[in-house]
Amino acid sequence: MSNDPKTLVLTCLELYGKGDLDAVAPLMREDYTDHGLPFQTSTRDAWLAVARELPLTSLRMDIRLCVAEGDHVTLFSRRWLPGGELDIAVADVFRVKDGLIAERWEVVEPVLADGPEPLAAL
């Protein structure tokens, strides 16, 4: 595994999208803190318990931009579930510490059916 924070985060998201949480777990610190919904957890094990309840393999993610600076990675994406139950534009900020993902924050905006394409300018 690369020590590059951007590669670490993108690898984690790829595995997450496949529903492979057993492969995601070693990429996260034990004291991983997630400030975003639906998680809001303060340990890796608590995060995994929530993630195991989500329809990960049905979730579609289109990464529009991924920028890394130092130990922070910022990701802009659109995420949706087929059938229209979820359609959101998301900005995530990940913090990496000692080669593992330590923390995540997010800002979420719903995508409106008659609204402009989110993140089109990125």
C-alpha positions in Angstrom: 0.0 0.0 0.0 1.3 3.5 -0.9 2.0 6.0 1.9 0.3 8.6 -0.3 -2.8 9.9 1.5 -4.7 10.4 -1.8 -4.0 6.8 -2.9 -5.0 5.5 0.5 -8.4 7.3 0.5 -9.2 6.3 -3.1 -8.3 2.7 -2.4 -10.5 2.8 0.7 -13.5 4.2 -1.3 -13.0 1.6 -4.0 -13.2 -1.2 -1.5 -16.1 0.5 0.4 -18.0 0.7 -2.9 -17.5 -3.0 -3.4 -18.8 -3.7 0.1 -15.5 -5.2 1.1 -15.4 -3.8 4.7 -12.9 -6.5 5.8 -10.4 -4.9 3.4 -11.3 -1.3 4.4 -10.8 -1.9 8.1 -6.9 -2.2 8.0 -6.8 1.2 6.2 -8.4 3.0 9.2 -7.0 3.8 12.6 -8.7 2.1 15.6 -9.7 5.5 16.9 -11.1 6.6 13.5 -13.6 9.3 13.9 -16.4 10.0 11.4 -18.3 13.3 11.7 -20.7 12.6 8.8 -24.1 11.0 8.6 -25.1 8.3 9.1 -22.0 7.4 11.0 -21.0 10.0 13.6 -18.8 7.4 15.2 -15.6 7.6 17.3 -14.0 4.2 16.7 -13.3 2.0 13.6 -15.4 -0.8 15.1 -18.4 1.5 15.6 -18.0 2.8 12.1 -17.9 -0.8 10.7 -21.1 -1.7 12.6 -22.9 1.2 10.9 -21.4 0.6 7.5 -22.4 -3.1 7.5 -26.1 -2.0 7.6 -25.8 0.2 4.5 -26.5 -0.9 0.9 -22.9 -0.3 -0.2 -22.9 -2.4 -3.3 -26.0 -0.6 -4.6 -24.5 2.9 -3.9 -23.1 4.6 -7.0 -20.3 7.2 -6.6 -19.0 9.5 -9.3 -15.8 11.1 -8.0 -15.5 14.6 -9.6 -12.4 15.9 -7.9 -9.9 14.6 -5.4 -7.2 16.9 -4.0 -4.6 16.1 -1.4 -2.4 18.5 0.6 -0.3 17.2 3.4 -2.3 14.8 5.5 -5.7 15.9 4.2 -7.6 14.7 1.2 -10.7 16.5 -0.1 -13.1 14.7 -2.4 -16.1 16.0 -4.3 -18.5 13.4 -5.6 -22.1 12.6 -6.6 -23.7 9.6 -4.9 -27.0 7.9 -5.6 -29.0 4.8 -5.2 -30.8 3.4 -8.2 -34.5 4.0 -7.9 -34.1 7.6 -6.7 -34.1 7.0 -2.9 -30.8 8.9 -2.7 -29.2 11.5 -4.9 -26.6 13.7 -3.3 -23.6 15.9 -4.0 -20.9 15.4 -1.3 -17.7 17.1 -0.2 -15.6 14.9 2.1 -12.5 15.8 3.9 -10.3 13.0 5.2 -7.4 13.3 7.6 -4.6 10.7 7.4 -2.3 10.0 10.4 0.6 7.5 10.5 -0.4 6.1 7.1 -4.0 5.3 8.1 -7.3 7.2 7.7 -8.0 8.9 11.0 -11.0 11.2 10.5 -13.7 12.3 8.0 -16.0 15.3 7.7 -18.6 15.8 5.0 -21.0 18.3 3.6 -24.0 16.9 1.8 -26.4 18.6 -0.6 -29.5 16.9 -2.2 -29.6 16.8 -5.9 -32.9 18.1 -7.2 -34.5 16.4 -10.1 -35.1 19.7 -11.9 -31.9 21.3 -10.7 -28.5 21.8 -12.4 -26.0 19.0 -12.7 -24.1 19.1 -9.4 -20.3 19.7 -9.4 -20.4 20.2 -13.2 -17.8 22.9 -13.0 -15.3 20.7 -11.4 
